[in-house]
Structure formats: structure tokens, C-alpha cells
Amino acid sequence: MARNGTKSRLYLRGNRWWADLRAFSDVGGKREPLVAPGESRATTDREVAEVLFGDRIRELYERRKNRTILGIEDDATLAEYASHHLVLKAKSGKFTEKWLQESEHRLRRAVEFFGADRSLSSIGVKDVQRFSNWLLELPSPRGGTLNPGTVRHHLNSLSNLFRRAQSESTVPPGHNPVASLIDKPVAQQGEADWLEVHEAALLLEAARHHVSSKRDPLPFMHPLISTFLLTGGRKREVLGLEIADVSVDRKTVTFRPNRWRTLKTKAAMRSVPLFAQLEEILRNYIFNRDAPMEDGLLFPSPRTGGLVHDTRKALDAIAMRAGWEAGEIRLHQLRHTYCSARLQTLDRGAPVSPFTVARELGHGGDSLVKRVYGHLGRVRHRSEVVEYRVENHREVLGERLAHLA
């Protein structure tokens, strides 16, 4: 309980402002620095200190009201509850390690902004709006600032935390300031980049001529790019393929969890057709060597023997040889390219079903294929199989193909 005669007040320590909040000791009030959001030390500005002091008083009043009226005893701080939330997420087994790492990163930014000791029930809609604005001004790893889609992911992670807090009666019923925010940032929607079939054929031909170097020491770029283009796999799915995942007998490539990586969702575990062009390339890659590959990763790192994490230098070298600029071709475009090409193939004489293509991409339904992945190129590709053979597109490619020789 509060000490007799104790009143809340502002005071200076050196040139920085502190608050004496022992009048609220029953709900955690104490002598504490007044730190502005995004700062690490107490403010030196009296006007800022007065605003922070008022906010803290209201927070402690709210905490006392919650305890008295609603019976909420465990009004946790943001930092401790974020840790608790992530532990329970991990124990549920429903989320990948990558998802958990990304959630932890986003919640760490929330803790940085609001403060580790900020109580959950004291965070309101205006606070979340300020947090959103702060995120929009943070520098991006690729230059510029965080885009609205990334900020929205941060808000979704924070909202998910508040949903758990409500379910555990850590905050009052209905207290989710993120859900109450009206104008949330929205990711900019645009058509993703992909390659026409003849462009993919040109890229493959450039990869076939590519010779690895010390700068980009990956000796398997031709079979690697072929596997992306002819399976539609995600980056980690393809880089984590094992030799046993390729079945020449069943004519399939199987994406399944292994010790190198997990899969994004349950629907991501699947088998896709081993098209004839990919079979030819992989047969040559696996067996046409002094010692045929028998087990382990299909594309092991030359340096560590484990997963390859970065192919950008080698991909840039190949793309520039074929006439693109550095950074213009990236692996995710090859997934879109497969989807576009596959949608234009035939299945027993009829156009292939979008649902079939969705399953091959590792989706649970076909809505994403229809909305995002399905591109109609200028050059139609009606055949029984997906293939990117330069001999079928010499007239279209013209000089670009001649420059590879």
C-alpha cells in the first residue's frame, strides 16, 4: 500500500527528470526515470517529463482499477509477457523456427519503443498509433525505411500477444489496442515479377555456360536454377532438398521436412512432377562425376557441406551474362515463373486445374494462385509438360541468345 504522506511528484536527478510514484506502490509505483519512447535514458525536457508523468499516473490508476473492479492481479509488463507468449507459441508445435524468430524480432521492437516495464493494460490505441508511426520511420536493411507491409506484420504480432493476454485475464476483456486501431498500414499490392517461358529458357542456358569462381563458388547453379524453375519450390525448400527426395522411378520431387530445414506449412509437404527436362539435368548432375552422389543434400555448400544461404552473387553473374541487370533476377521470381508456365500446360488434354498447381506450390487452396501467382504471359505454352528449352525459342530470343555463345 501507499506510504503515509507520500505524494507523487516530479524531481531532477542531475539534469534528468524522474518521478516519485510510491503513492502507487500497491500496483508497482516507485522512484523511476521518465524515459520517452524510443529513448534509453530519462528525458532532460520538462514538458516531455510532464507528459510522461501524466501518462504514468493514468497507467497506475488504471492498474489499480483493474485490480479492484475486474480482479486482475497479474498485470504483466510487456517484456515478461512477450517472453511468456513466445514460449507458449514454441511449445504448441504449430509454428516454424523461422516464424518464431520473426515474431521475437517484431516484439523486441515493441519492447524497445514502449519500454520493457510498460504494463500491458496501459498501452492504448494512441500508443499503438505512435508505435506504427515510429516503425514507418525506421531504416530498412535494403535502404530507405520499413514498408507498410512490414509495419503491419509488427502490429499483427503485437495484436496476437494481446489476444493471449485477454484469454489469460492479464488485461481487461476486450483490451486489444491494435485491433481498435482504424487506420493500419497496408502492404502495397502489385503484380510480382516473373519470367516468360523464353526468358526462363535464356536464363537456364546462361546458367549452363556459367563457371563458378572464388567470388561466387557455387558449382551447381545450372541444376539449382533448373530445380527452382521446374518445381516451383520455395527458396529453403529447394536448397534443403536431399538426393533421396528425387525419385526417377516415380518421376517425382518430394518436399518434406528434414534435419536441414522445416517446411512453411502442413500443406507444403508434397510431391511434384519430375519433368523430363529436370530429370535430364539432375541425372547428369548426380551421376556424371567421379563419385556419384548417394545421400545428403542435393545442393550442399562447397564450404560447409550444409545449407547454402546466399546465391545472389552467382545469380547476378548468370543474369548479367543473359542481359539483365544485377539484382534484377531473384529466386522467388522463378517460383512465379513455374506457376505461370504450369497454368498454361495440359493435363490429359485439358487445361491443368489451378488447384493442382496450388498443391504443387504447397498451398492449401487455389485462391492465392488465382490472385497472385497466376500470370498470363505474352507467349503461350500449351503442352503436356513444363519445359524451358532454348531451341524452341530461338526466333524470339534472337541476339540475346547469340551473346551467350
C-alpha positions in Angstrom: 0.0 0.0 0.0 1.0 3.7 -0.3 3.2 5.1 2.4 1.6 7.7 4.7 2.2 11.2 3.4 3.8 10.1 0.2 2.7 12.2 -2.9 3.5 11.6 -6.5 6.0 14.2 -7.8 8.5 15.1 -10.4 12.1 15.7 -9.5 15.5 16.1 -11.1 18.5 13.7 -10.8 21.4 15.7 -12.2 19.7 17.2 -15.3 17.3 14.3 -16.0 13.7 14.0 -14.8 12.4 11.3 -12.5 9.1 10.5 -10.9 8.4 9.5 -7.3 5.3 7.3 -7.6 5.5 5.5 -4.3 1.9 6.6 -3.6 1.0 3.7 -6.1 3.4 1.2 -4.5 0.5 -1.3 -4.3 0.4 -1.5 -8.1 4.2 -1.2 -8.8 4.8 2.5 -8.4 8.3 3.5 -7.3 11.0 6.1 -8.0 11.6 5.7 -11.7 13.2 7.6 -14.7 10.9 9.2 -17.2 12.1 7.8 -20.5 10.5 8.9 -23.8 9.5 6.1 -26.3 12.5 5.2 -28.4 15.0 6.7 -25.9 17.2 4.8 -23.4 17.7 7.4 -20.7 15.4 9.8 -18.7 14.4 12.9 -20.6 16.0 16.3 -19.9 13.0 18.2 -21.2 10.5 19.3 -18.5 7.5 19.5 -20.9 8.2 15.9 -22.1 8.6 14.8 -18.5 5.2 16.2 -17.5 3.5 14.4 -20.3 5.3 11.1 -19.4 4.4 11.7 -15.7 0.7 12.2 -16.5 0.7 9.0 -18.7 2.3 7.0 -15.9 -0.1 8.3 -13.3 -3.1 7.3 -15.5 -1.4 3.9 -16.1 -1.1 3.2 -12.4 -4.7 4.4 -11.8 -5.9 2.0 -14.5 -3.9 -0.8 -13.0 -5.4 -0.1 -9.5 -8.9 0.0 -11.1 -8.4 -3.3 -12.9 -7.3 -4.9 -9.7 -10.2 -3.5 -7.6 -13.1 -3.8 -10.1 -12.1 -6.6 -12.5 -10.0 -8.6 -10.1 -7.0 -8.7 -12.5 -4.0 -9.4 -10.3 -1.3 -10.2 -12.9 -1.0 -7.0 -14.9 2.2 -8.2 -16.6 4.9 -6.0 -18.2 5.3 -6.1 -22.0 8.8 -7.7 -21.9 7.9 -10.5 -19.5 4.6 -11.3 -21.2 6.2 -11.3 -24.7 8.7 -13.9 -23.4 5.8 -15.9 -21.9 3.8 -15.6 -25.2 6.7 -16.8 -27.4 7.5 -19.8 -25.1 3.8 -21.0 -25.4 3.9 -20.5 -29.1 7.0 -22.6 -29.4 5.6 -25.4 -27.1 2.4 -25.6 -29.3 4.5 -27.0 -32.1 2.3 -25.2 -34.7 4.9 -22.7 -35.8 8.3 -23.0 -37.6 11.5 -21.8 -36.0 11.7 -19.0 -38.7 8.2 -17.8 -37.8 9.1 -17.7 -34.1 12.3 -15.8 -34.8 10.5 -13.2 -36.8 7.8 -12.8 -34.1 10.5 -12.4 -31.5 12.2 -9.7 -33.6 9.0 -7.8 -34.0 8.0 -7.9 -30.3 11.6 -6.9 -29.4 10.9 -3.7 -31.3 7.7 -3.1 -29.4 9.6 -3.5 -26.2 12.2 -1.1 -27.4 9.5 1.5 -28.2 7.1 1.1 -25.2 9.7 0.1 -22.6 10.3 -3.3 -21.0 8.5 -2.4 -17.8 5.4 -0.9 -19.6 2.3 -2.7 -18.3 0.1 -4.3 -21.0 -3.1 -2.7 -19.8 -1.6 0.8 -20.0 -1.0 0.5 -23.8 -3.8 2.3 -25.6 -4.8 3.0 -29.2 -2.9 6.3 -29.3 0.2 4.5 -28.1 -0.1 1.9 -30.9 -0.5 4.6 -33.4 2.7 6.3 -32.2 4.4 2.9 -32.4 3.2 2.4 -36.0 4.5 5.9 -37.0 7.8 5.1 -35.3 8.2 1.9 -37.3 7.4 3.6 -40.6 10.5 5.8 -40.0 12.9 3.0 -39.0 15.7 2.4 -41.6 15.3 -0.7 -43.8 18.2 -3.2 -44.3 17.9 -2.5 -48.0 17.9 1.3 -47.7 15.0 3.7 -47.1 12.5 2.9 -44.4 10.3 0.0 -43.4 7.5 -0.5 -45.8 3.8 -0.5 -44.7 3.6 -4.3 -45.1 6.4 -4.9 -42.7 4.9 -2.5 -40.2 1.6 -4.3 -40.5 3.4 -7.6 -39.6 4.7 -5.9 -36.4 1.2 -4.8 -35.5 -0.2 -8.3 -36.1 2.4 -9.8 -33.8 1.5 -7.3 -31.1 -2.2 -7.9 -31.6 -1.7 -11.7 -31.2 0.1 -11.1 -27.9 -2.9 -9.0 -26.6 -5.3 -11.8 -27.7 -3.4 -14.2 -25.5 -3.4 -11.7 -22.7 -7.1 -11.4 -22.8 -7.6 -15.1 -22.8 -5.4 -15.4 -19.6 -7.2 -12.4 -17.9 -3.9 -10.5 -17.9 -5.7 -7.5 -19.4 -9.3 -6.5 -19.2 -11.8 -8.2 -21.5 -11.7 -6.6 -25.0 -8.4 -4.8 -24.4 -6.6 -5.0 -27.7 -5.5 -1.5 -28.8 -4.1 -2.9 -32.0 -7.5 -4.3 -33.0 -9.1 -1.0 -32.2 -6.7 1.0 -34.4 -8.7 2.1 -37.5 -6.0 3.1 -40.0 -3.5 0.3 -40.0 -0.7 0.3 -42.6 -1.5 -1.8 -45.7 1.1 -3.6 -47.8 1.3 -2.3 -51.3 -0.2 -4.8 -53.7 1.4 -5.2 -57.1 1.9 -7.9 -59.6 5.0 -9.9 -58.8 7.9 -10.2 -61.3 8.2 -13.4 -63.3 9.8 -14.6 -66.5 8.2 -15.5 -69.7 9.0 -19.1 -70.8 11.5 -18.0 -73.4 13.2 -15.7 -70.8 13.4 -18.6 -68.4 15.0 -20.7 -71.2 17.6 -18.0 -71.7 18.4 -17.8 -68.0 18.9 -21.6 -67.9 21.1 -21.5 -71.0 23.2 -18.8 -69.3 23.4 -20.9 -66.2 24.6 -23.9 -68.3 27.5 -21.8 -69.6 28.3 -20.4 -66.1 31.6 -21.2 -64.5 31.9 -20.7 -60.7 34.6 -18.6 -59.2 36.0 -17.6 -55.9 33.6 -14.7 -55.8 30.6 -17.0 -56.4 31.8 -20.5 -55.6 28.6 -22.5 -56.3 29.3 -25.2 -58.9 25.7 -26.3 -59.3 23.9 -23.1 -60.4 22.5 -24.8 -63.6 20.8 -27.7 -61.8 19.8 -25.4 -58.9 18.1 -22.9 -61.2 16.5 -25.7 -63.1 15.0 -27.2 -60.0 13.5 -23.8 -59.0 12.1 -23.3 -62.5 10.7 -26.8 -62.9 9.3 -27.5 -59.4 8.1 -24.1 -58.2 9.7 -24.7 -54.8 10.3 -22.0 -52.2 13.9 -21.0 -51.6 14.6 -23.0 -48.4 12.5 -25.9 -49.8 14.8 -26.3 -52.8 18.1 -25.5 -51.1 17.1 -28.1 -48.4 16.3 -31.0 -50.9 18.1 -34.2 -50.3 19.2 -36.6 -53.0 16.6 -39.1 -51.8 13.8 -36.6 -52.4 14.4 -37.0 -56.2 12.8 -40.2 -57.4 13.5 -41.1 -61.0 11.4 -44.3 -60.7 8.2 -42.4 -59.6 9.1 -39.3 -61.6 8.6 -37.0 -58.5 10.4 -34.5 -56.4 9.2 -34.6 -52.8 9.3 -31.6 -50.4 9.3 -32.9 -46.8 10.9 -31.8 -43.5 14.4 -32.9 -42.8 17.3 -32.1 -40.5 18.3 -29.2 -42.7 15.0 -27.3 -42.6 11.3 -27.5 -41.9 8.5 -26.5 -44.2 6.4 -23.4 -44.1 3.0 -25.1 -43.5 1.5 -28.6 -43.4 0.3 -28.2 -47.0 3.9 -27.6 -48.0 4.7 -31.3 -47.7 4.1 -32.6 -51.2 5.4 -34.3 -54.3 5.6 -32.5 -57.7 6.2 -34.0 -61.1 9.8 -34.6 -62.2 9.5 -33.2 -65.6 11.7 -34.7 -68.3 14.0 -31.6 -68.7 14.7 -31.6 -64.9 15.3 -35.3 -64.9 17.9 -35.0 -67.6 19.7 -32.2 -65.8 19.7 -33.8 -62.4 20.8 -37.2 -63.8 23.8 -35.6 -65.3 24.5 -33.6 -62.1 24.2 -36.6 -59.7 25.8 -39.3 -61.7 28.2 -37.7 -64.3 31.1 -37.3 -61.9 34.0 -39.3 -60.5 31.9 -40.4 -57.4 28.1 -40.3 -57.9 26.2 -38.5 -55.1 24.4 -41.1 -52.9 22.9 -39.2 -49.9 22.8 -35.9 -48.1 21.9 -32.5 -49.5 21.3 -32.2 -53.3 22.9 -28.8 -53.3 25.4 -28.7 -50.4 27.5 -25.7 -49.6 31.0 -26.2 -51.0 32.4 -24.6 -47.8 30.4 -26.2 -45.0 28.5 -29.1 -46.6 25.3 -27.7 -45.1 22.6 -25.4 -46.5 23.5 -22.7 -49.0 22.1 -19.4 -47.7 23.1 -16.9 -50.4 23.1 -17.4 -54.1 22.8 -13.7 -55.2 26.4 -13.2 -56.5 26.2 -16.3 -58.7 22.7 -15.5 -59.8 23.7 -11.9 -60.7 26.7 -13.2 -62.8 24.4 -15.5 -64.7 21.6 -12.9 -65.2 24.1 -10.2 -66.4 25.5 -12.7 -68.9 22.0 -13.0 -70.3 21.4 -9.3 -70.5 19.7 -8.5 -67.2 21.0 -6.0 -64.6 22.5 -7.1 -61.3 19.7 -7.7 -58.7 17.0 -7.9 -61.4 16.6 -11.7 -61.1 15.9 -13.3 -57.8 14.9 -16.9 -56.8 11.3 -16.1 -55.8 10.6 -14.9 -59.4 11.4 -18.5 -60.5 8.6 -19.8 -58.3 6.2 -17.3 -60.0 7.6 -18.4 -63.4 6.8 -22.0 -62.7 3.3 -21.2 -61.7 2.7 -19.2 -64.8 4.2 -21.8 -67.1 2.4 -24.7 -65.3 -1.0 -23.0 -65.6 -0.6 -23.0 -69.4 0.1 -26.7 -69.6 -2.4 -29.5 -70.3 -3.5 -32.3 -68.1 -4.7 -35.3 -70.1 -5.7 -32.9 -72.9 -7.5 -30.4 -70.8 -6.1 -27.2 -69.2 -4.5 -28.0 -65.8 -6.6 -27.2 -62.8 -5.5 -24.2 -60.7 -6.0 -26.4 -57.6 -3.5 -28.9 -59.0 -0.9 -26.1 -59.4 -1.7 -24.8 -56.0 -1.0 -28.1 -54.4 2.3 -28.3 -56.3 3.2 -24.9 -54.9 2.4 -26.1 -51.4 -0.8 -24.1 -50.9 -3.9 -25.4 -49.2 -6.2 -23.9 -51.8 -6.1 -22.2 -55.2 -7.1 -18.7 -54.2 -3.5 -17.4 -53.9 -2.6 -18.9 -57.3 -5.5 -17.1 -58.9 -4.9 -13.8 -57.1 -1.1 -13.6 -57.0 0.8 -16.3 -58.8 -1.1 -16.8 -62.0 0.4 -14.6 -64.7 -0.7 -14.7 -68.3 2.4 -14.2 -70.4 2.6 -13.0 -74.0 3.9 -16.3 -75.2 1.5 -19.3 -74.7 3.0 -22.6 -73.5 0.4 -25.3 -74.2 2.0 -28.7 -73.8 1.8 -31.7 -71.5 4.9 -30.6 -69.5 6.7 -27.6 -68.2 10.0 -27.1 -70.1 12.3 -24.2 -71.0 14.3 -25.2 -74.0 16.2 -22.6 -75.9 15.8 -24.5 -79.2 12.1 -23.8 -79.0 12.5 -20.0 -78.7 15.5 -19.1 -80.9 13.4 -16.7 -83.1 12.1 -14.8 -80.0 15.4 -14.7 -78.2 17.5 -13.6 -81.2 20.6 -11.7 -80.3 20.3 -12.3 -76.6 20.9 -16.0 -77.2 23.7 -15.3 -79.6 25.6 -13.4 -76.9 25.8 -16.5 -74.7 28.0 -18.4 -77.2 
